[in-house]
């Protein structure tokens, strides 16, 4: 049996031709210029960062995407640059088959706004610091008092808990952090303040508050109170 025959030779030649054509086509494809760039935001429609700003980052300060060759793109680098933006949580950058440079962007979600004497900023859903935006102001929990690296983690979890709960999100609009670490909360529609105490038994305190609120709404007694005290386990003490 011959090792080389016309059948094997033809197969080798065809295989080589396929590799050549593939390499040639890939090289031509890499040298092609992009048609355009597109930015797509996912999630909340409230834009803390403009599409134009993201697009400038996407095309790396070129005049437009049509001046960029495909092989000149560093997609990982562009993604890292977008993700380093203080307003962006995550991005996915890719080039479509038809030559469009696309960025799918998820913005950060603010859950609270910290008010300081000379500064104001958001705390996002992941517990990070997010600057205010010139484009949009989020209606979130307002926080005043001593917010620092020592209580940041616990408070961020508290803000997230309130944000995720429909009742608490609508009812509690502000928190004041007292010098001793205890919390005072303020509700949207009534004049009383909530003495929450320190951040212990948090879930139970909110459970007690919800039960009290539902009963007091039925009794129409909420307008009579000036303070709701949640510091004691499984007790709600009201002061008129």
C-alpha positions in Angstrom: 0.0 0.0 0.0 1.4 3.3 -1.0 1.7 6.0 1.7 1.2 8.8 -0.8 -1.4 8.5 -3.6 -3.3 11.0 -5.6 -6.3 10.8 -3.1 -4.1 11.7 -0.1 -2.2 14.4 -2.1 -5.5 16.0 -3.1 -6.7 16.0 0.5 -3.5 17.7 1.6 -3.7 20.3 -1.1 -7.4 21.0 -0.3 -6.6 21.3 3.4 -3.8 23.7 2.7 -6.0 25.8 0.4 -8.7 26.0 3.1 -6.0 27.2 5.7 -4.7 29.8 3.2 -8.2 31.1 2.3 -9.1 31.3 6.0 -6.0 33.2 6.9 -6.4 35.5 3.9 -10.1 36.2 4.8 -9.3 36.7 8.5 -6.5 39.2 7.6 -8.8 41.2 5.3 -11.5 41.1 7.9 -9.1 42.5 10.6 -8.0 45.3 8.3 -11.6 46.3 7.7 -12.8 49.5 9.5 -15.7 49.5 11.8 -19.1 50.8 10.6 -20.2 52.5 13.8 -20.3 52.2 17.6 -23.4 51.5 19.7 -24.0 51.9 23.4 -26.8 50.0 25.1 -27.8 50.5 28.7 -29.4 47.7 30.6 -31.6 48.0 33.7 -32.8 51.3 35.0 -33.6 53.9 32.4 -32.3 56.7 34.6 -29.0 57.6 33.1 -26.3 58.8 35.5 -23.8 58.8 32.6 -24.6 59.9 29.1 -24.3 57.6 26.1 -22.1 60.2 24.4 -19.6 59.9 27.3 -19.5 56.1 27.1 -19.2 56.3 23.3 -16.1 58.6 23.6 -14.5 56.0 25.9 -15.5 53.2 23.6 -13.8 54.6 20.5 -10.8 55.9 22.6 -11.2 59.5 21.7 -11.3 58.9 17.9 -13.6 61.1 15.9 -15.8 58.1 15.1 -15.8 54.3 14.9 -15.3 54.2 11.1 -11.7 55.4 11.5 -10.8 52.3 13.6 -9.6 49.0 12.1 -10.8 45.8 13.8 -7.2 44.6 14.4 -6.5 47.9 16.3 -9.0 47.1 19.0 -8.1 45.9 22.4 -11.5 44.9 23.7 -10.3 43.8 27.2 -8.6 47.2 27.6 -11.7 49.0 26.6 -13.9 47.0 29.0 -11.5 47.7 31.9 -11.5 51.4 31.1 -15.4 51.5 31.0 -15.6 49.4 34.2 -13.2 51.9 36.0 -15.8 54.6 35.5 -17.4 55.6 38.8 -20.9 55.3 37.3 -20.5 51.9 35.7 -21.0 48.6 37.4 -20.2 46.3 34.5 -19.8 46.4 30.7 -19.5 43.9 27.9 -17.7 45.1 24.7 -17.6 43.2 21.4 -17.7 43.6 17.6 -20.7 42.2 15.8 -20.5 40.2 12.6 -21.6 43.3 10.6 -18.7 45.4 11.9 -20.5 47.3 14.7 -18.6 48.0 17.9 -21.1 47.5 20.8 -20.9 48.2 24.5 -23.6 46.7 26.8 -23.4 48.8 30.0 -25.0 48.3 33.4 -24.9 51.4 35.6 -24.4 51.3 39.3 -27.6 51.3 41.4 -27.6 53.9 44.2 -29.4 52.9 47.4 -28.6 55.9 49.7 -27.2 59.4 49.5 -24.8 60.4 52.2 -25.0 64.1 53.1 -21.8 65.6 54.6 -20.9 69.2 55.4 -18.6 69.6 52.4 -19.5 66.6 50.4 -22.3 64.4 49.2 -22.2 61.0 47.5 -24.2 57.9 46.8 -23.7 54.4 48.3 -24.4 51.9 45.5 -26.1 48.5 45.8 -22.7 46.7 46.2 -21.7 49.0 49.1 -19.3 51.1 47.0 -19.1 54.9 46.8 -20.7 56.5 43.8 -20.4 60.2 43.0 -23.4 62.4 42.2 -24.4 62.8 38.6 -25.0 66.1 36.7 -27.5 64.2 34.5 -29.8 62.6 37.1 -30.7 62.8 40.8 -31.8 59.5 42.4 -34.6 59.6 44.9 -33.0 57.4 47.5 -32.6 57.2 51.3 -30.9 60.4 52.7 -28.2 59.7 55.3 -26.7 62.3 57.7 -24.3 62.0 60.6 -21.1 60.1 61.1 -20.6 57.7 58.1 -17.1 56.3 58.1 -14.9 53.3 57.4 -15.9 51.7 60.8 -19.6 51.6 60.2 -19.7 51.7 56.3 -20.1 47.9 55.9 -23.0 47.5 58.4 -24.7 50.6 57.2 -24.4 49.6 53.5 -26.1 46.3 54.3 -28.9 48.3 56.1 -29.4 50.6 53.1 -29.6 47.6 50.8 -32.1 45.9 53.0 -34.3 49.0 53.0 -33.9 49.4 49.2 -35.0 45.8 48.6 -38.1 46.0 50.7 -41.0 47.8 49.0 -42.6 48.9 52.3 -39.4 50.2 53.9 -38.3 51.8 50.7 -41.5 53.8 50.4 -41.9 54.5 54.2 -38.4 55.4 55.4 -36.8 58.4 53.6 -34.0 59.4 55.9 -31.6 58.1 58.6 -29.5 60.2 61.0 -26.4 58.5 62.5 -26.0 59.6 66.1 -22.6 60.2 67.8 -23.1 57.0 69.9 -23.8 54.9 66.8 -27.5 54.6 67.2 -29.9 55.5 64.4 -32.9 57.7 64.0 -35.2 57.2 61.1 -37.8 59.4 59.5 -40.8 58.3 57.5 -42.5 59.9 54.5 -46.0 60.7 55.6 -46.1 61.0 59.4 -44.5 63.3 61.9 -43.0 60.7 64.2 -39.4 59.7 64.2 -38.2 56.1 64.7 -35.6 55.5 67.4 -34.0 52.4 65.9 -31.1 52.1 68.3 -27.9 50.4 67.3 -27.6 48.0 64.4 -28.5 44.8 66.3 -31.5 42.5 65.6 -32.1 44.6 62.5 -34.5 42.2 60.8 -36.5 41.7 64.0 -36.8 45.5 64.5 -38.1 46.0 60.9 -40.5 43.1 61.4 -41.8 44.7 64.6 -42.2 48.0 62.9 -44.2 46.6 60.0 -46.5 44.8 62.3 -47.0 48.0 64.4 -47.6 50.1 61.3 -50.2 47.8 59.8 -52.2 47.8 63.0 -51.8 51.5 63.6 -53.0 52.4 60.1 -56.2 50.4 60.8 -56.7 52.2 64.1 -55.8 55.6 62.6 -53.5 56.3 65.5 -50.2 57.0 63.5 -50.9 60.8 63.6 -50.9 60.8 67.4 -47.3 59.7 67.9 -44.1 61.7 68.0 -41.7 58.8 68.5 -41.6 55.1 67.8 -39.0 53.2 69.8 -37.7 49.9 68.4 -34.7 49.5 70.6 -36.2 46.7 72.7 -36.5 43.2 71.3 -40.0 42.3 70.0 -41.4 45.5 71.5 -42.6 48.8 70.0 -42.9 51.7 72.5 -44.8 54.7 71.2 -44.6 58.2 72.7 -47.4 60.8 72.0 
